[in-house]
Amino acid sequence: MALPEQFLPAITERQYLELERASEIRHEFLDGLMYAMAGESLTTVLSASTLLRIIGSQVRDKPCRGFSPNMKVRAGIGGLYAYPDLMIVCREEASSTTNHGDVLLNPTVIFEVLSPSTEKYDRGEKFRRYRHRSKPCRMMFWCLRTKCALSIIIVARTAFEPNRD
């Protein structure tokens, strides 16, 4: 049986990063707590790779770079380190808070593949944290449910125009 959150030991962002770099599994960090990430389903993996192909073809030969779900992003208020399914950085070098270069600070666009098990958190708390970043970005959700098409939520207007030179 798991302990209630109020009894779990909080850790610092620095401790999280040290533990995460030594870990064989990925964890998200939220408000002093580490959460092991569940494995991805075949549907999620296929959707994320499809999304990567579609977006990758749009930003090819543009001043943009894509980042896989193995790159962390530090987001917003209270301390969130997460692994979005895809991030794009345009018109500038990707910046990181660490000498390890493993935490992205300045994505232009963040994509999350939604599934029934992650949708509430991704559209709720995670979205709220992404929205309160120091550098505004766009957040897009790629929905896996058969009832919805691609859901696009613009967090802040930015200069994300991959088809322009």
Buried (B, 14 or more C-beta within 10 A) or exposed (E): EEEEEEEEEEBEBEBBBEEBEEEEEBBBBBEBBBEEEEEBEEEBBEBBEEBBEEBEEEBEEBEBBBBEBEBBBBBBEEBBBBBBBBBBBBEEEBEBBEEEEBBBBBBBBBBBBBBEEBBEBBBEBBBBBBBEBEEBBBBBBBBBEEEEEEBEEEBEEBEBEBEEE
